[in-house]
Amino acid sequence: MDSKSFELKTPDLGDTDKIELLKWYVSVNQTVKVGDELLELVTDKAAFPVESPHSGILKSIFANSGDIVTKNQILGVLELD
């Protein structure tokens, strides 16, 4: 059976230039379910938890805690169930 992957990207958080990845709540190779909080992003206005849109395993992380990220940047990859 072929596994499929899903790119976790920075969501559109409105008109902001600075988005910080505050922290990951899961680590590489950890299993997640739909709705699990994966990470938290912070702008100068608010904090935004990012939930998993799919069930699977977090296979890769491309941005770390404290990194400044941009809209639609790939933050990680899920291998889907």
C-alpha positions in Angstrom: 0.0 0.0 0.0 1.4 3.4 -1.0 1.5 6.0 1.8 0.4 9.5 1.0 1.8 12.6 2.5 0.3 16.0 3.4 2.3 19.2 3.6 1.5 21.3 6.7 1.8 24.9 5.7 1.5 28.2 7.5 -2.2 29.2 7.4 -3.3 32.7 6.3 -3.4 34.7 9.5 -4.4 37.9 7.9 -2.3 41.0 7.1 0.8 40.3 9.2 4.5 40.3 8.2 5.9 38.5 11.3 4.7 35.0 12.2 6.7 33.1 14.8 6.5 29.4 15.3 6.2 29.4 19.0 6.4 25.6 19.6 5.6 22.1 18.3 3.4 20.0 20.5 4.4 16.8 18.6 7.7 15.4 17.5 8.9 13.6 14.4 7.5 10.0 14.1 4.6 10.8 16.5 1.1 9.6 15.5 -1.6 12.3 15.4 -5.3 12.3 14.9 -7.6 14.9 13.2 -7.9 17.8 15.6 -4.8 17.2 17.6 -2.9 20.4 18.2 0.4 20.2 16.2 2.0 23.6 16.8 1.4 27.1 17.9 2.0 30.2 15.8 2.2 33.8 17.2 1.8 37.2 15.5 2.0 40.6 17.1 -1.7 40.4 17.7 -2.5 36.8 18.8 -1.5 33.2 19.2 -2.9 30.6 16.8 -2.9 26.8 17.6 -2.7 24.7 14.4 -4.6 21.5 14.5 -4.0 18.4 12.4 -6.3 18.3 9.3 -5.6 14.5 8.9 -4.6 11.4 10.9 -1.2 10.1 10.4 2.5 10.3 11.5 4.5 13.5 11.6 7.4 12.5 9.3 9.3 15.8 8.9 9.7 19.2 10.5 11.1 22.1 8.4 10.7 25.0 10.9 11.6 25.0 14.5 10.5 26.8 17.7 11.5 30.4 17.5 11.7 30.5 13.7 10.0 33.3 11.8 7.8 31.8 9.0 5.9 33.1 6.1 2.4 32.5 4.7 2.1 29.1 3.0 5.6 28.0 4.1 5.9 24.2 4.5 6.3 23.6 8.3 6.2 19.8 8.2 4.9 16.7 6.5 2.4 14.2 7.6 2.3 10.6 6.3 -1.4 9.9 6.1 -3.0 6.7 7.5 
